[in-house]
Amino acid sequence: MFKSERVVMGITEIAALLGGLALFLYGMKMMSDGLEQAAGDKLRKILEKLTSNRFLGVAVGAGITAVIQSSSATTVMVVGFVNSGLMTLRQAIWIIMGANIGTTITGQLIALDVSAAAPFFAAAGVVLIMFFKSKKLYHTGHIIGGLGILFIGMTMMSDSMSGLRDSKLFTDVVTNLSNPFLGVAAGAVFTAIIQSSSASVGILQALSAGGAISLKNSVYVLFGQNIGTCITAVLASVSTSRNARRTTIIHLMFNVIGTTVFIIICQLFNFADWVESLTPDNTAAQIANVHTIFNVVTTLLLIPFGELLEKAAKKILPEMPDEKEDITKMELNFISPSSLINHTIGSVSVAISQIHGETAHMYQIAVKNVEDSFDNVMLWDEKRKNKIEKNEEYVDFLNAEISKYISSIMSTEMTQQDALAISAYFQLIGNIERISDHAVNISDYSELLHEKGVQLSEMVFGELEEMKNTALRILKSVDFSKPAISTMVFTQISMSEERIDKLTEVYRNNQLDRMKNNQCSGDISVIYSEMITDFERIGDHMLNIAECMLKI
């Protein structure tokens, strides 16, 4: 009877532990999603506008991670931005350092111990979600409700684990964790599995609150948890650019160096005892404080050596001789579908930055095709014509692949602004593809003129030169190194498009005059007229592109 009762109690405790863990993780996700939906539009803009100032970078990384409660999400976003060229590797270093500080906020919130008020938070959140139509209140409900559910789960875990302190088997396991290597390995593996250092630290706090583990036995686990959280960024960097993969190496180096430093500190000094003395009656706060001290001190130690971290990452992952840019190679340079891991926080921001980078690459090829096509009319070159056709195949490939990628992420939950941006990119790539088509048309006309042995008159040559310069001026007025265009640039493009329309009318009238004066044959006149039409259409598509970029 007694033995049966012990078994039932064990099953009950395990069920309570699993239920508490489920509520804790769901509450964290619910709160994080609500925070990202409420502030998601601003997160990407803040990161994109980041300067190279290291202290500003650390502050921005810490602030954004504190908001979305996930250093993994911030690092995944950074990997995406580096991959798409919107952020340099140097800028990424400061963001990653800040992200490690920002992720400690969850542990500090848990240490406040507001579990008594948790049901009220959960109830208030449900009311906001269920009974109000405002999107702002809906997202706020997720934040408040998630916080309440998180604390309810935390309480359940703590209560279920209280009996573990009397278990000899568990005590033996925990005692072994005081070994630096075993503790670090345990923390790293567990955090890598659940892909959240905030969650794994919270679980450790629940163990300590239940009296199942002391701070002295958990400090090394805490250090390992910081290493384990790097796994998400490592997975996100698969199939990305070399610089994006270097970003994950820097993230890993930061935490490995920090762990090494703190293992030495723990061996030389009574670090755990000192932290315990700060909050002797609050074990959850002790865990949170170690987590915070680890990341703040590591950042302060490494912030002067950011350039050395960058050089080390480049040494570990050097440039390969065969990786020089080849715009005719049929592959995606920026888009990496593997970075959208289970639609995690920040995945939409990463997707948009990747789409932006790939679209900029596609646009660069289309602009080059326009320039080469006009050059071919004025001076025929068969190799240049072949190059234009090869580039056109690549533009078609990129158009198809970007479209497929956009379709694959449309089902992801995102803000209205992000949905508008992705829709704008879909229209944008269609217009870029059409510009490249018109360039190919002009190149085909150049071949016809070459076959007919036509010598261009000085007047026609001058018109073609003006067409080329006008087309390139409007095409190059869009700067894809920036996420969008200003209203001033849009006005300039609009005025340039009007100028193209006026020039088109002038060229047609000139051509009619030449025909009347028998200065050109009818079939040559038709070819030239078609060429003028393609020139006009390039202007139309550029105006469409400018309108799309205003929406982004």
N, C-alpha and C positions, 0 to 999 in steps of 0.2 A: 504493500500500500504506500509506504513511505517512498520507495524507489520509483513507483509509478508517478507519484506526486512531483518528484524532482524532475522527471522527464517532461511532464506537462508544463511545469514552470519554465523549463529551458525553452520549450517550443514557444511559449507565450512571450518570453523575453526576446527571442529571435524575431518573432512576428512584429513585436513593438519596435525593435531596432530597424527592421526593413521598412516598416510603415513610416517611422520617423525619418529615415534616410530619404525615402521617396518624397515625403512632404518637404523636407529641407531642400532637396535638389529642385523640386518643382517650384517652390516658393522663390528660390534664387533665380530660376529661369524666368518666371512670371515677372518678378521685379525688374530684372535686366531688360527683358523685352519691352516692358512698359517705359522704362527709362530711355531705351534707344528710340522707340517710336515717338516719344515726346521730344527728344533732342537729336534724333538721328540726322536730320537735315543739316544741323550745325556741325556735327562731329567731323564729317568729311571736309567741310569748308575750312574748319579750324586747322586740320592737319595739312590740307593743300596749301594754305596761306602761310604755313610755318616758315620762319626765317632760319638761318643757320646758327642763330644764337643758342648756345648749349643750355643755358639756364632757362630760357623761354621754352626750349624743346622739352626739358625735363618737367617743367611746370605743366605744359600742355598734356604730355603723356600721363602724368599723375592725375590731372583733373579729369581727363576723358575716361581713364580707367576707373576712377572713383565713381564716375557717373554710371558707366555701364557694368561695373562690378566684375570685370574680367580682363586680366592682363593678356590672356590668350587671345581674346577678341581684338584688343588693341594691336597686338603684335601681328595677327593675321591681316588686319587692315594695313598696317605698315608694310608688310611683305607685298601686298597687292599694289600699294602706291609706289614702292621701289621698283617692282616688276613693270609697272606701266610708265615709269619715268617721271611721275609726278613728284617724287621725293628722292633725294640723293641718299646714298648709303650713310654719309656723315650725319644728315638730319635724323635718319632712322635710329642711330645710336642713342641720341638724347631722348627720343620718344620711348624707346625700350627701357632705358633707365628709369624714366618717370613712371612707366607702366608698372614696373616692379614695386614702386612705392604706393601707387594708387590702389593696387590690388589688396593692400593690407586693411583697407577701410571696412571690408566685410567682417573681418575678425574683430575689429574695434567695436563695430555695431553690436556683434554678438556678445562681447564682453560687457556691454551696458546692462545686460540682463533685464530686459523689459518683457519677460515671458508672461507676466501676469496680465499685461495689456494686450498680448498677442491676439486673443480671440476678438477683441474690439477692432484691432487693425484689420483682421481678416473680414469681419462683418462689414466694416466701413468700405472696404475695397469691393466686396460683392455688391453692395448697394450702388456704388458708383458705376460698376460695370453693367448691372442688370437694369437699372431704372433711369439712367440718364443717356440722352442721345448724343451729347457733345463728345467729340473725339478726344478733346483735351481731358475731360473728366474720365473718359473710358481708359485712357492711358494712365491717368493718375490713380484710378482704381486698381490697375494692375500693379502699380508700384506699392501702394499701401497694402493691398491684399496679399501680394507676394511677400512683403516684409512680415506680415502677421503669420502666414503659413510657414515661412522659414523658421520663425521662433517657436511655433507649435511643434514642428518637426524636431527642432533642437531639444526641446523639453522632453519629447518622447524618447529620443536617442539617449539623453542623459539618464533618464529614469531606468531605461532598459539595461544600461551598462553598469548601473550601480552595483549589481550583484557580481560583476566580473572581478572586483577587487578581492573577493573571497576565493576565487578560483586559482588553484596552484598552477595549473597548466598555463593560464593567461599571464599570471605573475611571472612565470619563468620566461615566457615569450617577451614580455615587456622589459624584463631585466636585460635580456640580450640586446635590446634596442639601444642600450647605453653604450654599446660598441659603436664607434663612429661610422664604420663602413656598413655594418648591418642596418643601422638607423637610417643613414642616407639612402641606401638601396631600397629599404622598405618604403620610405617617403616618396622617392622618385617613381618607383613602380606603381604604387597606389594612385598617385596623382596623374601619372601618364594614362592610367586606365580610365579614370573619370574625367580627365582633361580639364581640371579646374583646381588651382591651388587654393582658391577661396573656399571651395567646398571641402577639400581635404583638411584644411586648417580648421574649418568649422566642426568636422567630425572629430578631430583631435581635441578640440575644446569640449565637445560633448563627453569624450572619454575622461578628460581631466575633471570636468564638473561632476561626473559620477564617481570620482575617486579611484578610477581604474588605472590611471597612469600619472606619474609625477612629472614635473617639468624637467627634472634631471634626466629622465628616461625618454623624453620626447624632443629635446632640442635638436638632436641629429636628424630625427624624422622630419622636423620642420625645415631644416636646411635642404634635405632631399626633395621635399615637396616643391621647392623653388626650381629645382632642376627638372622635375617631372612635368611641370607646367609648360616646358618648352616643346613638348611633343606635338601640340596642336599647330604651332607655327612651322615645325619641321614637316608635318603632313601637308600644310598649306603651300609649302615651297616646292613640292614635287612638280616637276615640269615647268618651273618658272625660270626666269633669267638668272644668270650667274650672280648678279648683284642681289637679287631677292633671296637667293640661297645663302649668300654671305650674311644677310640680315639675321637669319636664324642661327648662324654660327656665332654671331656677336651676342645674341640673346643667351645662347647656351654658355658661351665663355663668361659672360657676366655672372651667371649663377654658379658656375663651377668655381670661379675665382673667389666669389663671396663665400661659398661653402668651405673652401680650403682655408681661407682667412679665419673664419669663425670656428672651425675645428681646432685650429692652433690656439685661438683665444680660450676656448673651453678647456683645452689641455693645460694651459699655463695659468689660467685664473678661474675663480669660482663664479663663472658667468651666470649660470643658472641660479645660484644662491642670490646673487645681486639682483637679478630680475624679480625673483620671488619676494625680495624685501621691499620692492616698490609697491606691490599690491598683495600682501600676504594672505588676505581673505578672499581673493578672487582669482581662481585658477584659470578661468577663461581669459581674463585680462592678461595673465602672465604669458599664455600662449600667444595672444594677439601682440603683446609688446615685443616678444622675441622676433616674431614675423616682421613687425615694423622696424625694429632696430637693425635686423639683418639687411633689409632692403635699403634703408636710409644710409646706413654706414657704408655698404658696398657701393652705392651711388656716389657718395662723397669721396670715397677712395679712388673710384675709377673715372670720375668726370674729368680730371685733368689729362687722362690717358686715352680719350676717345679716338684720337688719330692713330695711336698705337694699336688699339683694338681693330680699327679699320684696316691697317696694314697687315695685322695678323690674319684677319679673315681673307684678305687677298692672297696671302702666302699659302694659307690652307686650301683655298679654292682659286688658283691662278687662272688668268685668261689662257685659252687654248688657241693655238695658231689657226685652227680651222673654224674659229668662231667669229671671224670678221664678217661684217654685215654683208649680206647678199640678198638684195630686195627681190630677186627672182626665185628664191628658194621657197617652194610651196609649203609653208608652215606658219603657224601662229607664233608671233613673237612675244605677246603680252598676255593673251587669254590663257588661263590655266583652270579648267573646270574642276580639278581636284581640290582647289582652294575652298570651294563651297561645301565644306564638310557638314552634312546634315543641316544645312541652312542655319549655321551658327550665327551668333550676334556679330554684326559687322560684315556679314557675307555680301549684303547688297552694296555696301560702300566699296568693298573689294571688287565686286563685279563691275560696278560703274567705272572705277578707275582702270580696270583691265580693258573694258570696252572703249574707253577714251583713248588709251594708248594704242590699241589695234586700229581704231578709226583714224587716228593721227598718222599712223604708218601707211594705211590705205590711201589717205589723202595725199601724202607725200609722193606716192607712186603716180597717182592721177595727175598731179601738177607737173611732174616730170614728163609724163606722156604728152600733155598739152604743149609744153615747151619744145619737145623733140619733134612733134608733128608739124608745127609751123616751120621749124628749121629744115625739115625734110622737103617742104614745099619750095623753100627758097634755095636749098642746095640738096639735091637728091643723094641719099646714102642708103644702100640696101641693108647694111648691117644695123643701121639705126631703125629702119622699118621693122626688122625682125625683133629688135629689142622692144619696140613699142608693143608689138603683138604678144610677146612673152609677158611683158608687164601687165597687159590687159587681161591675160589668163589669170595672173596672180590677183588682180583686183577682183575678178569674178569669184575666185576661190575665197578671198577674204570676205566678200559680201555674203557669200553662202554660209561660211563658218560663223561669222559674227551674228548673222540672223538666227542661226540654229542655237547659238549660245544665249541670245536674248530670249528666244522662245523657252529655253530650258529653265530660265530663272523667273519667268513671269508669274509662276505659281507661288514664289516665295513671298511671305508677308513683308510688306514694305510701306514706307510712308507715301503719301500722295505725290509729294515732290519728287521722290525717287522714281515712282512709276511714270511720271511725266518725262523725266530725264531719259529713262530707258526707251520710252516711246519715241522721243525726239531723236535719239541715236539711230533707231531703226529707220526713220525717215531720212536721216542724214546720210547713212551709208548708201541708200538707194540713189540719192542725188550724186554722191561721189562716183558711184559706178557709172551713172549716165554721162558724167563729165569725161570719164575715161573712154566711154563709147564714142563720144563726139571727137575726141582726140584721134581715135583709130580711124574714124571716117575721114578726117582731114589728111591723115597719113595715106589712106587709100587713094584719095584724090591726087596726092603728090605722085603716086605710082602711075596713075593714068596720064598725068601731065608729062611724066618722064617717058612713058611709052610712046606718046604722041610727039615727043621731041619739041615740046613747047618752050620757047624762051620768054620769060616774063619781061614785060616792059618796065621801065623805071618807075612809072606811076603805080602799077600793080604791086611791084616789089615794095614800094613805100607803104602801100595800104596793108600788105601782109605784115610788114615790120610793126606798123601801128597796131594791127590786130593782136599780134603776139604780145607786145608790151602792155597793151590794155588788159588782155586776158590774164597775164601773169601778175599785173598789179592788183587786180581784184582777187585773184586766187591767193596771193601771198599776204593779203590784208588780214586773213584769218590766222591767228597764232594759237596752235594747238598745245603750246606749252602751258597755256592757261585753260582752266576748266570751262570757261564760257567767254562770250564777247561783251563788250560794253555797248551801251546805246549809241555812243559816238562812232564806234567802228561799224555798227549796223547801219547808221546813217551814211557813212562813207561808202559802204558796199551798195546801198540802195542808189546813191548818186552815180556810182560807177556803172551800175546796171542800166540806168537811164542813158548814160553816155554811150554804152555799147549799142543800145537801141537806136540812138541818133546816128552813130557811125555806120550802123548797118544800112540805114536809109540812104546815107551819103554814098556808100560804096555801091549800092544797087543803082542809084542814079548815075554814078560814074560809069558803071558797066553798061547801062543803056546807051549812054553817049558814045562809048567805044564801039558798040554794035552798030549804031547809026552811021558812024564814020568808017565802018568796015575795018576797024583796028583789031578785031578778034572774031573767030568763027563761032557759030551757034553752039556746037558741042562743048567748046572750051568755056563759053559763057555759062552754060548749064552747070559745068563742074565748079566754076568759080562762085556761082550763085548758091550752090549747095554748101560750099565752104563757108560763105558768109552766114548761112543759116545755122551751121554748127557753132560758129563764133557767137552768134546771138543766143543760142540755147545754153552755152556755157555760162553766160551772164545770168540767164534765168535760174539755172540750177544753183549758182552761187548765192543768189538772193534767197532761195529756199534753204540752203545750208545756214545762212546767217539767221533766218527766222527760227530754225531748229535750235541753233546754239543759244539763242535768247531764252529758250525754254529750259535749258539745262541748268 
